[in-house]
Amino acid sequence: MKTFLYTVIGSLLLAPVAYGAAAQTTGALINPLKVDSVEGFLLAIIDVMLTFALPIVVLFMMWTGFQMVMARGNAGELTAAKKRFLNVLVGTLVIFGAKVILEIIQATIKAF
């Protein structure tokens, strides 16, 4: 019972300290991002995606080139490697074209 009583009394004595500390803030939310709009946020996401995508694209191109070399004239393997290389190029265009597509959509929306 004494422990409970001391806990309640201690809580009541320390409550004004917590209110005083809370009163020192302005109450405004601080934006941790460097952007102030949805468009800026999407551009930031695409920039991060491009940063990670570039090394991956290079690795896939190297891998498909290696597969072309290892085909050694085998028509089936060479055709499959060429198809993979074309897929890598199309994927690269989509990834790097995402920023252009986003800017086109932004310009279209701002026109209205």
BELJOGI-V100992 format. One record per pair of residues at least 4 apart in sequence whose C-alpha atoms are under 7 Angstrom apart, sorted by sequence separation. I is the first residue (numbers start at 0). J is the second residue. D is the distance in whole Angstrom. If there is no record, write none. Layout:
I_J_D + I_J_D
This chain:
0_4_6 + 1_5_6 + 2_6_6 + 3_7_6 + 4_8_6 + 5_9_6 + 6_10_6 + 7_11_6 + 8_12_6 + 9_13_6 + 10_14_6 + 13_17_7 + 14_18_7 + 15_19_6 + 16_20_6 + 17_21_6 + 18_22_6 + 19_23_7 + 35_39_7 + 36_40_6 + 37_41_6 + 38_42_6 + 39_43_6 + 40_44_6 + 41_45_6 + 42_46_6 + 43_47_6 + 44_48_6 + 45_49_6 + 46_50_6 + 47_51_6 + 48_52_6 + 49_53_6 + 51_55_7 + 52_56_6 + 53_57_6 + 54_58_6 + 55_59_6 + 56_60_6 + 57_61_6 + 58_62_6 + 59_63_6 + 60_64_6 + 61_65_6 + 62_66_6 + 63_67_6 + 64_68_6 + 65_69_6 + 66_70_6 + 73_77_6 + 74_78_6 + 75_79_6 + 76_80_6 + 77_81_6 + 78_82_6 + 79_83_6 + 80_84_6 + 81_85_6 + 82_86_6 + 83_87_6 + 84_88_6 + 85_89_6 + 86_90_6 + 87_91_6 + 88_92_6 + 89_93_6 + 90_94_6 + 91_95_6 + 92_96_6 + 93_97_6 + 96_100_6 + 97_101_6 + 98_102_6 + 99_103_6 + 100_104_6 + 101_105_6 + 102_106_6 + 103_107_6 + 104_108_6 + 105_109_6 + 106_110_6 + 34_39_5 + 72_77_7 + 34_40_6 + 70_76_5 + 70_77_5 + 67_77_6 + 67_80_6 + 66_80_6 + 63_80_6 + 63_83_7 + 63_84_6 + 60_84_7 + 60_87_7 + 59_87_7 + 56_91_7 + 49_95_7 + 45_98_6
